[in-house]
């Protein structure tokens, strides 16, 4: 079967470590299902894997990808919840939590195996491409805003880094839920697009906001951390789900303890969150913004666009 995989590690040129070629079919396991992948969206996790973060040489070659929507052997259309082992379902009670492409082959392939428990029915209202955008970026945004972030209608939220999958999802979800969402971006066009999608305001990184916010969604890291800490009100919350610009230093600990800020870490979300997200999209008509849709064979082109940061929304590979 055709698959896109990390053949080696290249910290400074991750795309050079990618190969798209034939790989063995998924291994049959008890309580697992094989999904005929119809679409899979790209994430920064794929680029980190190509750099060698989170993988060992002994695991290579490793098929990339954490997101997928497809069809099971009985014809059921499904979305894959990508946190394997979070509850022990289908993999044993001692299974360490992981995402596809960390311990087991990922989703950038014609076929992909996952614990049957991780499969969620795909609503007919969503296309495979749209559904493939949800398990990582959109689920993370849903969790950051509502489950872990505890945002309520009327709350003011700052989303760092307009244009990415998580930030675009957060703008659309937040606006639909009655939140006042502000975003940052170095790109004026991305700031304008975020406002078109429902953001109440958009500023350059580090820019002054109209008022302190109740909640910050942080996925950028070092480049925006100080701004995040300075932008949140006393007693407010910063939810962290990534650090694409590197780890933050210094940590601003004095401001965090003096203002009694809560810093919460998030990795994607629960299966229940994914079901809630799907229901929300069906009821509201919100759909993921797809920046680019490419065939699996052109995975390198999609990952290069992601690495350059030139996308607005999700990059999807179709099979």
N, C-alpha and C positions, 0 to 999 in steps of 0.2 A: 504494500500500500504506500501511497505517497505521503510524506510527512516532512515537516520543517523541524530541524533539530540542531542542538549545540553539538558540534563535532569536536570542538576544542574550546579553550578559553582565550579571550582577547580583551583584556581590561581597557585598553585604549582605542580599540577598533572593533566593537562587538559584532558588527555586521559581518566581518571577515570570518567569524567563528561559526556562522550559520551555513548549513547545507540543506538543500531540499532534494530529497531522493527517496528511493524505496526503503522501507523499514519493515521488520516482521510484524505480522498481525498481532493484535492484543492477546495476551495470555488469558486463558479461561480460568476463572476462580469462582469458588462457591460464594453465592450471594452477591456476585458482581454481574453487571450487564454490559454488553458492548453496544455502543451508540454509533449509528451511521451519522457522522458529523455533516451538517448542512452549512453551518457557519460558525466561526470562532473569531472573537475580537482580540486585538493585541493590547498588551499592558506593559508598563515599565518593568514589571517582574520578568518579562521575557528578555529585556536588555540586560538586566542584572544577572540573569542566568548565563547569558553569553559572556559576560565579564568574569564569571566564576564565583559570583556571590551566591552562597547557599547550596552549592553543588561541590562534589569532590571529583577528581580525575577518574576515579574508579567507576563513577556513575555514567560516564560518557560512552557512547552518544546518548543524549537525553532529548526526547521529543518535547518541544516547548508548548506553552499554552495553558491557561488556567480557565478559560471560558469556552462554553460550547452550547449549541442548540442543535438538536438532530432528531433522529427517529430510532426507536428500539426495534428489536427483531419482530415484535408483534404489530408494528406499524404505529405505535404511540408516539406522538410528537412531544418532545421533552426539552426542558432546560436543565442544565447540570448545576447543582449546588456544589461549589468547588472546594469546600472545606472537608477533607477526608479525615476521618478518625476523630472528629470533634466530639462525637457521642459514642464511638465504638461500633456504630451500626455497620454491619457488613464486613468489618475488617478486624474484629476482635477487641476486647475491652482494654487491652494494653497498647493499642495502636497510638503512636505519636501523631499529633495533629500535623497535617501537611496540606499543601495545595498541589493540584496536578502539576507535573513537571519537576517536583521536588524529590519525592520518593518513588513515584510511579510515573510512567510516560504521560505526557500532557495531551492537549486537545488539538494541536495544529497538525491534524492527520485526517485521513479519510475515515478511520475508525478509531474509537477511543473507549477504553474500559474503565468503569467506575463502580463503586458499591451501588447496588440497586436502590438503597435507601436515599442516595443523593439525587435521585431523579425526581423532578417536579413537572407535572403536566404543563405544556406550553399552551397558553390561551390562543384560540384561533385568531383573535384580533391582532396578534403580533406576528410579524414575519420572522423567519429564522434569523435573519441579519439583526433585526431589532432585539430579539430575545438573547442573542449571543452577547450583546453589550451589557447585560444586566448582572451576571454573577460576581464580577469583581468591582468594576467602577460604580455602577448604579447601586448595587447592594451596599457597598462601602459608604456611599453618600447617604443612603437611607438610614443606615446604622448611625453614622456620624451626626446626622440631623436629629433623628427622632428617638432611636433606641438608647444610644449612649449619650448623645447630646441633650436629649430632653427638651428640644425646642418646642415652643407653643406658638399658636397664631399671635402675631404682633411682636414677637421677639426680633431683635436685630442680630444679623449674622454676618460675619466676614468670611469670605471664601478666598483663600490665597491661590493665585495662579489661574486666571481665566483661560479657557480653551481646552484643558485636559478633560478626560472622561469623567473623573470624579467631580471636578468643579462645574462642568456643564450640567451634569445630573443634579448637583446641589442647587443650582440656580433654578432649574425647571421644577424640581420637587419643592423647593422652598417657596417659590412664588405661588405654586398651587396650594400650599398649606397656609398661606397668609403671613409668611415671614418677610421681613425687610432685609433683603440680601444685598450685600456689597461685595465687590470682587476687586482683585488687583491683577494687573498684567503690564508687562513692558510694551506690549503691542497695542497701539491705539485702535486698530481694527478689531482686535479681540475684545477690547473693552466695550466698543460700540455694539458688537454682536451680543455680548452678555446682557447689555441693557435691553436690546431688542427681545431677548428671550425672557425678560422679566426681572432682571436685577434692578434694584432701586438706585444703584450708583456704582461707578467703576473708577478706580484711581490707579496711578502708577504704583509700583511696589514701594512701600514705605510712605505712601501719600496719606495726607490727613483725611480722616473720616468725619462726617457731620457730628457724630457722637460716639461714645464708647459702645461696644457691642456686648450682647449677652453670651455669644458663642462664636468661637473661631474654628474653622475647618482648615487644618494645616496638613498639607501633603508635600510641601516644597522643602522645608528644613532650614538649613543654614542661611539661605538667602532671605528668608522672610520671618525667621523665628522671633527676633527682637521686635519687629513690627507687630507680630501676633500678640506678644505678651503686653506690649504697650497699648494695644487697641481694645483690650477686653476690660470690662467694668470690674470693680471690686466684687469678689465672690463669683465671677463668671467662669466659663469653662473653655478650655482649649482641647479639641479632639484631634489626635494625631494619627494619621493612617499612612504616612510615607515621608520620605526625605530625599526627593529626587536631586536636590542640590547638595546633599551631604548632611552629616550630623551637625546639629547646632552647637556652637561654642562661642561665648559662654552660655550657660543654661538659664541665666536671669533668675537664679534661685531667690535672691533677696526680694525681688518684686513679686515672685510667685507666692512666697510665704507671707509677706507683709500684706498683700492684697487678698490673701486667702483664695487664690485661684486653684481650680481643679484642672489637672492635665490627665487626659484619658487616652489610652491607646486602643486602637481598633484595627482588626484584621478582617476585612470583608464583613460577614454577618451570619446570622443563623439561618437555618432552613425556613423557620417561621417568618423571619424577616423577608426572605426571598418571596414567599407566598404572599405576604402583605404588599410587597412592592409590585408584584404582578397584578394583584387585585386593584391597586391604586392606579396603575397605568390603564387598565381596562376601563375603570370607572371615569377617569378624568380625560382620557384621550391623549395624555402626554406620551411622547415617543422619544427614544434616544436620538440624539443628533449623530448622524453618521457622516464623518468627514470624507472617507474614502472606502470604496469596496473593491477588493482585488481577489483574483483567484489564488488558491493556496500556493500554486507554483511561483507566484510573485511575492512571496513572503518577505524576501529581502528588501524589496521596494517599500513595503508597508512599514517594516521595522526601521528603515532608514528615515522615513518621514517622521515616525515617532521619536527617534533619537534626535532629530533636528528641532523638534518642538514646534513644527510649523502647522500642526493639525488643529482643528477646532471640532471637538467631539471625538467619536470613536473611529478607529481603523478596523475594518472587518475583512477577514479572509473567508471566501466561500468555497465550498467543495461541490 
